[in-house]
Amino acid sequence: MRWKSAIGVLGGYGAVGAAVVRRLLVAGAGPILVAGRDAARAEASVARMGAAGAEVGALRTDLDDPDSLDAFATRCRLVVNCAGPSYRVLDTVARAALRAGADYVDAAGDDPAAARLRDVGEEHAGREGGRVLVLSAGALPGLSGLIPRALVARAGNPVRLDAHLGGVAPLTPAAAGDVLLGHGPRHGMPSAAWHGGEVRERALSPLRDIALDAFPRPVGAFPFLSTEAVRLAEETGLEELNWYTVFGGERLAEELALTWALEGTDTAPLVAAAAEDVARLGAWYGQEFRLWEGSVEGSHSRAAVLRAEDSYELSAFLTADAALRVLEGSVRPGVSFAADVLDPEATVRSLAADGCAELILS
């Protein structure tokens, strides 16, 4: 294998990573190096994919061992990070990619990672060296910023957007860690909204048993103005943006509220609670965006509705798409969020044609 030219996927045997590897192989990208702490799982994943004659290999790589991480990155022209949780990964893998002269795509990697890269001057180093670093290339954040951009671009005078995102899904320990620590001020503000061109605290209250087209049953929606949502509002010039996290089941919402109240860090109860919700309700995920034109009052005039069975496969769609766009040279150098640099219209066209989800814009 031409290791120096590999596309390295860290965590390439996990829920998102394995789907990313599969998508890259289908697209004809390679060679691919599946990396992670569990060598047996990496090799088993490679064995399954290699049976089809794909050029794919495995390498044990420890996120906590800088030498191991550097040995992995030096084999790659592009590093794709699917390992987590993101609050633990932060900028560690991105810096290893830069040291090796490789480009970087992260399925998660949100504002704290970007801030650290900028604080140490890595954003400048990336631009000057022509290196591309794309963060937040998943379902949320990621698609959650691209789909509404495509919707806004089709409108004549967009003034208000309401967003509802979530559902019922199993949680991996890494995903549970991100959910647990993703409510702090570096990620957004609970109960806040974007009103009158600025962030307004305590502007919204939770919604109970609301019916939305993106979800198969009534759901609970909790206002949380994410940093991605604020960037969206600023870029598009919206007067009003109301952003809600949706919980399709009760157990995860209850367990998460309790863990936050007690300032706990154990992810096991969250994983178990999510599994209970899935066992009772099945797995489903959705994103719904309603857009008002001309006036923030009355009924919405446009909408985007996304429905998916597997949120991890949905994240893998955008992670793989971002990787392919980087490989073709269509993403500018430096540190960027996926929703800020990928083409919204091209993304929604690809997603609408993909089997991982149903997407309707009206």
C-alpha positions as CSV (number, residue, x, y, z in Angstrom):
1,M,0.0,0.0,0.0
2,R,1.2,3.5,-0.8
3,W,1.0,4.6,2.9
4,K,2.3,8.1,2.5
5,S,-0.6,8.9,0.2
6,A,-3.3,7.3,2.4
7,I,-6.6,8.7,3.6
8,G,-6.4,7.9,7.3
9,V,-9.6,7.4,9.2
10,L,-9.1,7.5,12.9
11,G,-11.9,5.6,14.6
12,G,-12.5,4.0,11.2
13,Y,-14.2,1.0,12.7
14,G,-16.8,2.9,14.8
15,A,-20.4,3.8,14.1
16,V,-19.5,6.8,12.0
17,G,-16.0,5.8,11.0
18,A,-16.9,2.5,9.4
19,A,-19.6,4.2,7.3
20,V,-17.2,6.9,6.2
21,V,-14.6,4.3,5.1
22,R,-17.3,2.4,3.1
23,R,-18.5,5.6,1.4
24,L,-14.9,6.7,0.5
25,L,-14.3,3.2,-1.0
26,V,-17.5,3.4,-3.0
27,A,-16.4,6.8,-4.3
28,G,-13.1,5.3,-5.5
29,A,-11.0,7.2,-2.9
30,G,-7.9,5.5,-1.5
31,P,-5.8,3.9,-0.3
32,I,-7.5,4.0,3.1
33,L,-5.8,3.4,6.5
34,V,-8.2,2.4,9.3
35,A,-6.8,3.5,12.6
36,G,-7.7,3.3,16.2
37,R,-6.7,2.1,19.7
38,D,-8.3,-1.3,19.2
39,A,-6.1,-3.1,16.7
40,A,-8.3,-6.2,16.5
41,R,-11.4,-4.1,15.6
42,A,-9.4,-2.2,13.0
43,E,-8.1,-5.4,11.4
44,A,-11.6,-7.0,11.4
45,S,-13.0,-4.0,9.7
46,V,-10.3,-4.1,7.1
47,A,-10.8,-7.8,6.6
48,R,-14.5,-7.2,5.8
49,M,-13.8,-4.4,3.3
50,G,-10.6,-6.0,1.8
51,A,-12.7,-9.0,0.8
52,A,-14.0,-6.9,-2.1
53,G,-10.5,-6.2,-3.3
54,A,-10.3,-2.7,-1.8
55,E,-6.9,-1.1,-1.0
56,V,-7.4,-0.6,2.7
57,G,-5.1,-1.4,5.7
58,A,-5.1,-1.1,9.5
59,L,-2.9,0.6,12.0
60,R,-3.1,0.7,15.8
61,T,-3.1,4.4,16.8
62,D,-3.5,5.7,20.3
63,L,-5.0,9.2,20.6
64,D,-3.2,9.7,23.9
65,D,0.3,8.7,22.5
66,P,1.8,11.6,20.5
67,D,4.3,9.3,18.8
68,S,1.6,6.9,17.8
69,L,-0.5,9.7,16.4
70,D,2.4,11.2,14.5
71,A,3.3,7.7,13.0
72,F,-0.3,7.5,11.7
73,A,-0.5,11.0,10.4
74,T,2.8,10.8,8.5
75,R,1.3,8.0,6.4
76,C,-1.6,10.2,5.3
77,R,-2.3,13.0,2.8
78,L,-5.7,13.4,4.5
79,V,-6.6,12.6,8.1
80,V,-10.3,12.1,8.8
81,N,-11.1,12.0,12.5
82,C,-14.1,9.9,13.6
83,A,-12.8,9.2,17.1
84,G,-14.4,10.8,20.1
85,P,-15.7,12.2,22.3
86,S,-14.8,15.6,20.7
87,Y,-14.3,17.4,24.0
88,R,-11.4,14.9,24.6
89,V,-10.0,15.0,21.1
90,L,-10.2,18.8,20.7
91,D,-7.3,19.8,18.4
92,T,-5.0,16.9,19.1
93,V,-5.5,15.0,15.9
94,A,-5.7,18.2,13.8
95,R,-2.2,19.3,15.1
96,A,-0.8,15.9,14.3
97,A,-2.2,16.3,10.7
98,L,-0.6,19.7,10.4
99,R,2.8,18.4,11.7
100,A,2.7,15.7,9.0
101,G,1.6,18.2,6.2
102,A,-1.8,16.5,5.8
103,D,-5.2,18.0,5.4
104,Y,-7.9,17.3,8.0
105,V,-11.6,16.6,8.3
106,D,-13.4,16.1,11.6
107,A,-16.8,14.6,11.9
108,A,-17.2,16.6,15.1
109,G,-14.6,19.1,16.3
110,D,-16.6,22.2,17.0
111,D,-16.0,25.6,18.6
112,P,-13.6,24.6,21.4
113,A,-11.3,22.8,18.9
114,A,-11.4,25.8,16.5
115,A,-10.6,28.2,19.3
116,R,-7.6,26.2,20.4
117,L,-6.3,25.9,16.8
118,R,-6.6,29.7,16.4
119,D,-5.1,30.4,19.8
120,V,-1.8,28.6,18.9
121,G,-1.7,30.1,15.4
122,E,-2.5,26.8,13.7
123,E,-5.1,28.5,11.5
124,H,-2.4,30.8,10.1
125,A,-0.1,27.8,9.7
126,G,-2.8,26.0,7.8
127,R,-3.5,28.9,5.4
128,E,0.2,29.6,4.8
129,G,1.0,25.9,4.3
130,G,-2.0,25.4,2.0
131,R,-3.5,22.9,4.5
132,V,-7.2,22.5,4.8
133,L,-8.9,21.8,8.2
134,V,-12.7,21.2,8.2
135,L,-14.5,20.9,11.5
136,S,-18.1,20.0,12.4
137,A,-18.6,17.8,9.3
138,G,-21.5,15.7,10.7
139,A,-25.2,15.7,11.0
140,L,-25.2,18.2,13.9
141,P,-23.3,20.4,13.7
142,G,-22.8,20.3,9.9
143,L,-25.9,19.4,7.9
144,S,-27.8,21.4,10.4
145,G,-26.0,24.5,9.1
146,L,-26.0,23.6,5.4
147,I,-29.7,22.6,4.9
148,P,-31.1,25.9,6.2
149,R,-28.5,27.8,4.1
150,A,-29.9,26.1,1.0
151,L,-33.4,27.0,2.1
152,V,-32.6,30.6,2.8
153,A,-30.8,30.9,-0.6
154,R,-34.1,30.0,-2.3
155,A,-36.1,32.7,-0.5
156,G,-36.9,36.2,-1.6
157,N,-36.8,38.0,1.7
158,P,-36.0,35.5,4.6
159,V,-36.6,37.0,8.0
160,R,-37.3,34.1,10.4
161,L,-36.2,30.5,10.7
162,D,-37.4,27.9,13.2
163,A,-35.3,24.7,13.5
164,H,-36.1,21.4,15.3
165,L,-33.4,18.7,15.3
166,G,-33.1,15.4,17.0
167,G,-35.0,12.1,17.6
168,V,-34.4,8.7,19.1
169,A,-31.1,7.0,18.5
170,P,-28.7,4.7,20.3
171,L,-25.7,6.4,21.9
172,T,-22.1,5.2,21.7
173,P,-20.0,6.2,24.8
174,A,-18.2,8.8,22.7
175,A,-21.5,10.3,21.4
176,A,-22.9,10.3,25.0
177,G,-19.8,12.2,26.1
178,D,-20.4,14.9,23.5
179,V,-24.1,15.1,24.4
180,L,-23.2,15.4,28.1
181,L,-20.7,18.2,27.6
182,G,-22.3,19.9,24.6
183,H,-24.5,22.2,26.6
184,G,-21.9,24.6,28.0
185,P,-21.4,28.3,26.9
186,R,-18.7,27.3,24.3
187,H,-21.4,25.4,22.4
188,G,-24.5,27.5,22.9
189,M,-27.1,28.9,25.3
190,P,-30.2,27.1,26.6
191,S,-33.5,29.0,26.3
192,A,-31.9,31.6,24.2
193,A,-32.9,32.8,20.7
194,W,-31.8,35.1,17.9
195,H,-34.3,38.0,18.0
196,G,-33.9,41.5,16.5
197,G,-30.5,40.6,15.1
198,E,-28.9,39.6,18.4
199,V,-28.9,36.8,21.0
200,R,-31.7,37.2,23.6
201,E,-31.4,35.1,26.7
202,R,-34.4,33.3,28.3
203,A,-36.4,34.1,25.2
204,L,-38.0,30.6,24.6
205,S,-39.6,27.8,26.7
206,P,-39.7,24.1,26.1
207,L,-42.4,22.7,23.8
208,R,-44.3,19.5,24.7
209,D,-45.9,17.0,22.4
210,I,-45.6,19.0,19.2
211,A,-46.3,17.4,15.8
212,L,-43.7,18.0,13.1
213,D,-43.3,16.5,9.7
214,A,-39.7,15.3,10.3
215,F,-40.7,13.0,13.2
216,P,-43.1,10.0,13.2
217,R,-44.7,11.0,16.6
218,P,-45.2,14.0,18.8
219,V,-41.9,15.1,20.4
220,G,-40.6,17.4,23.1
221,A,-38.4,20.3,21.9
222,F,-36.0,22.2,24.1
223,P,-34.6,25.6,23.1
224,F,-30.8,25.7,22.7
225,L,-29.2,28.4,20.6
226,S,-26.1,26.7,19.3
227,T,-23.0,28.6,18.2
228,E,-23.6,27.1,14.7
229,A,-27.1,28.6,14.8
230,V,-25.7,32.1,15.7
231,R,-23.2,31.9,12.8
232,L,-26.1,31.0,10.5
233,A,-28.2,33.9,11.7
234,E,-25.3,36.4,11.3
235,E,-24.4,35.2,7.8
236,T,-27.9,35.1,6.4
237,G,-29.1,38.3,8.1
238,L,-32.2,36.7,9.7
239,E,-34.2,38.8,12.1
240,E,-35.3,35.8,14.1
241,L,-34.0,32.3,14.6
242,N,-35.5,29.8,17.1
243,W,-33.5,26.6,17.5
244,Y,-34.7,23.5,19.3
245,T,-33.2,20.2,20.3
246,V,-35.7,17.4,20.0
247,F,-36.0,14.4,22.2
248,G,-38.3,11.7,20.8
249,G,-38.2,9.6,24.0
250,E,-38.5,10.5,27.7
251,R,-35.7,8.4,29.3
252,L,-32.7,10.1,27.7
253,A,-34.1,13.6,28.4
254,E,-34.7,12.7,32.0
255,E,-31.3,11.1,32.5
256,L,-29.5,14.0,30.8
257,A,-31.3,16.6,32.9
258,L,-30.4,14.7,36.1
259,T,-26.8,14.3,35.1
260,W,-26.4,18.0,34.2
261,A,-28.0,19.0,37.5
262,L,-25.6,16.8,39.5
263,E,-22.7,17.8,37.3
264,G,-22.0,14.2,36.6
265,T,-19.5,12.8,34.0
266,D,-20.5,9.2,33.8
267,T,-21.8,8.4,30.3
268,A,-23.1,4.9,31.0
269,P,-26.5,6.0,32.3
270,L,-27.0,8.1,29.1
271,V,-26.1,5.1,26.9
272,A,-28.6,2.9,28.9
273,A,-31.4,5.6,28.8
274,A,-31.0,6.0,25.0
275,A,-31.1,2.3,24.5
276,E,-34.4,2.2,26.5
277,D,-35.9,4.8,24.3
278,V,-34.9,2.9,21.2
279,A,-36.3,-0.3,22.5
280,R,-39.6,1.3,23.1
281,L,-39.9,3.7,20.1
282,G,-37.4,2.5,17.5
283,A,-34.6,4.6,16.1
284,W,-35.4,7.7,14.0
285,Y,-33.8,11.1,13.5
286,G,-35.0,14.3,11.9
287,Q,-34.3,17.9,11.1
288,E,-37.1,20.4,10.2
289,F,-36.6,24.0,9.2
290,R,-39.4,26.4,8.7
291,L,-38.7,29.7,7.0
292,W,-40.7,33.0,7.0
293,E,-40.4,35.5,4.2
294,G,-41.2,39.2,4.6
295,S,-42.7,39.0,8.1
296,V,-41.8,37.0,11.2
297,E,-45.6,36.7,11.9
298,G,-48.2,34.4,10.4
299,S,-47.4,31.0,8.8
300,H,-44.1,30.0,7.3
301,S,-43.7,30.0,3.5
302,R,-40.9,27.5,3.0
303,A,-39.7,24.3,4.7
304,A,-37.0,21.7,4.7
305,V,-37.8,18.3,6.2
306,L,-35.2,15.6,6.7
307,R,-36.0,12.1,7.9
308,A,-33.4,9.4,8.7
309,E,-33.3,6.0,10.4
310,D,-29.6,6.2,11.4
311,S,-28.1,9.5,12.6
312,Y,-24.6,8.0,12.5
313,E,-25.0,7.1,8.8
314,L,-26.2,10.7,8.2
315,S,-23.1,12.1,9.9
316,A,-20.9,9.8,7.8
317,F,-22.6,11.1,4.6
318,L,-21.3,14.7,5.3
319,T,-17.9,13.6,6.7
320,A,-17.2,11.6,3.6
321,D,-18.5,14.3,1.3
322,A,-16.3,16.9,3.1
323,A,-13.3,14.6,2.7
324,L,-14.0,14.2,-1.1
325,R,-14.3,17.9,-1.5
326,V,-11.0,18.4,0.3
327,L,-9.3,15.8,-1.9
328,E,-10.6,17.5,-5.1
329,G,-9.2,20.8,-3.9
330,S,-12.5,22.7,-3.7
331,V,-12.1,23.8,0.0
332,R,-10.1,26.8,1.0
333,P,-7.0,26.4,3.2
334,G,-7.2,27.2,6.9
335,V,-9.5,26.3,9.8
336,S,-13.2,26.2,8.8
337,F,-16.6,24.7,9.8
338,A,-18.1,22.5,7.2
339,A,-21.3,24.6,7.0
340,D,-19.2,27.6,6.2
341,V,-17.2,26.2,3.3
342,L,-19.2,23.4,1.7
343,D,-21.7,24.2,-1.1
344,P,-25.2,24.1,0.5
345,E,-27.1,23.5,-2.7
346,A,-24.7,20.8,-3.9
347,T,-24.9,19.2,-0.5
348,V,-28.7,19.0,-0.4
349,R,-28.8,17.7,-3.9
350,S,-26.4,14.9,-3.0
351,L,-28.3,14.2,0.2
352,A,-31.7,14.0,-1.5
353,A,-30.3,11.4,-3.9
354,D,-28.6,9.4,-1.1
355,G,-30.3,6.4,0.5
356,C,-29.3,7.5,4.1
357,A,-32.2,10.0,4.4
358,E,-35.3,11.5,2.9
359,L,-35.0,15.3,2.3
360,I,-37.8,17.5,1.0
361,L,-37.5,21.2,0.4
362,S,-40.7,23.1,-0.3
